[in-house]
Amino acid sequence: LVARCVGINWCMKTPTLTRALSRVFILKLVQAGPMTVLSLADRLCESGFNENIRSLRPTLRSLMIARAITAQLIEGTGRVYCITDEGRRELDVYLAQLEVLVPGGRPARLRTTR
């Protein structure tokens, strides 16, 4: 079993590509502003992810355990998720890794060489 340790006493399985992308998208969305699970599911579907409220819960729980997001219960709205400083750091790491894969934010086939 391959594990990635986060924090002092907490380990989780290495995320699949879909799970990692879901984490990046969720962190990016809540970075823009607080969101409910329904609004997160809607925005992810708009971005091409086949996610629903039920399928997002494990990822949201994982992000909360990693202290990347917080959840606050707001009367009449439900649980609202917000990014934390730890979440911003995690997002920065993910984005830096993507930058290494795709320098300048464009796929290799679209970059011009001189």
PLY file of the C-alpha trace (Angstrom):
ply
format ascii 1.0
element vertex 114
property float x
property float y
property float z
element edge 113
property int vertex1
property int vertex2
end_header
0.00 0.00 0.00
1.47 3.31 -1.09
0.69 6.18 1.22
1.37 9.89 1.29
1.68 11.35 4.75
0.30 14.77 5.51
0.79 16.35 8.90
2.16 14.41 11.83
-0.08 11.38 12.33
-2.28 11.27 9.27
-1.70 9.19 6.13
-3.89 8.59 3.12
-3.72 6.49 -0.02
-2.03 8.12 -2.99
-4.87 9.87 -4.83
-5.93 8.73 -8.28
-5.62 11.26 -11.08
-9.34 11.98 -10.96
-9.24 12.42 -7.17
-6.18 14.70 -7.43
-7.86 16.80 -10.13
-11.02 16.98 -8.02
-8.90 18.23 -5.10
-7.29 20.89 -7.31
-10.63 22.03 -8.71
-12.30 22.10 -5.29
-9.41 24.06 -3.78
-9.42 26.47 -6.72
-13.20 26.96 -6.47
-13.24 27.59 -2.72
-10.23 29.87 -3.12
-12.50 32.12 -5.20
-15.07 32.16 -2.40
-17.05 30.01 0.02
-19.19 27.33 -1.66
-21.77 24.72 -0.74
-21.41 21.11 -1.86
-24.23 21.66 -4.37
-22.50 24.65 -5.95
-19.21 22.70 -6.02
-20.91 19.76 -7.76
-22.52 22.10 -10.30
-19.24 23.89 -11.06
-17.33 20.60 -11.38
-19.97 19.26 -13.79
-19.60 22.45 -15.83
-15.86 21.69 -15.99
-16.42 18.17 -17.30
-16.25 16.16 -14.07
-19.01 13.62 -13.52
-19.39 14.46 -9.84
-22.43 14.66 -7.66
-22.92 15.58 -4.02
-22.48 12.00 -2.87
-19.26 11.43 -4.82
-17.75 14.70 -3.55
-18.16 13.90 0.14
-15.04 11.66 0.45
-12.87 14.30 -1.23
-14.32 17.07 0.93
-13.78 14.95 4.04
-10.18 14.25 2.97
-9.54 17.97 2.43
-11.04 18.76 5.85
-8.89 16.10 7.56
-5.83 17.58 5.81
-6.98 20.99 7.12
-7.05 22.30 3.55
-10.67 23.45 3.87
-13.09 24.21 6.66
-16.85 23.76 6.76
-19.28 26.02 8.52
-22.95 25.20 8.92
-25.03 28.23 7.96
-28.74 28.19 8.70
-30.82 28.18 5.53
-27.79 27.48 3.32
-26.21 24.33 4.71
-22.54 23.53 5.02
-20.27 26.12 3.38
-16.66 25.22 2.53
-13.75 27.69 2.66
-10.06 27.32 1.88
-7.46 27.55 4.66
-3.81 28.60 4.57
-2.89 24.89 4.40
-5.27 24.52 1.45
-3.62 27.45 -0.32
-0.23 25.80 0.18
-1.55 22.48 -1.18
-3.05 24.26 -4.17
0.24 26.07 -4.83
2.08 22.71 -4.81
-0.41 21.20 -7.27
-0.21 24.23 -9.55
3.61 24.19 -9.44
3.58 20.51 -10.43
1.26 21.30 -13.34
3.54 24.14 -14.40
6.45 21.69 -14.61
4.36 19.43 -16.85
3.00 22.27 -18.98
5.34 25.29 -18.81
3.60 28.55 -19.59
0.19 26.93 -19.13
-0.02 25.67 -22.71
0.17 22.07 -23.93
3.47 21.16 -25.61
1.82 20.73 -29.04
0.65 24.35 -28.91
3.98 25.89 -27.84
6.22 27.24 -30.53
9.94 26.64 -30.49
12.38 29.18 -31.83
0 1
1 2
2 3
3 4
4 5
5 6
6 7
7 8
8 9
9 10
10 11
11 12
12 13
13 14
14 15
15 16
16 17
17 18
18 19
19 20
20 21
21 22
22 23
23 24
24 25
25 26
26 27
27 28
28 29
29 30
30 31
31 32
32 33
33 34
34 35
35 36
36 37
37 38
38 39
39 40
40 41
41 42
42 43
43 44
44 45
45 46
46 47
47 48
48 49
49 50
50 51
51 52
52 53
53 54
54 55
55 56
56 57
57 58
58 59
59 60
60 61
61 62
62 63
63 64
64 65
65 66
66 67
67 68
68 69
69 70
70 71
71 72
72 73
73 74
74 75
75 76
76 77
77 78
78 79
79 80
80 81
81 82
82 83
83 84
84 85
85 86
86 87
87 88
88 89
89 90
90 91
91 92
92 93
93 94
94 95
95 96
96 97
97 98
98 99
99 100
100 101
101 102
102 103
103 104
104 105
105 106
106 107
107 108
108 109
109 110
110 111
111 112
112 113
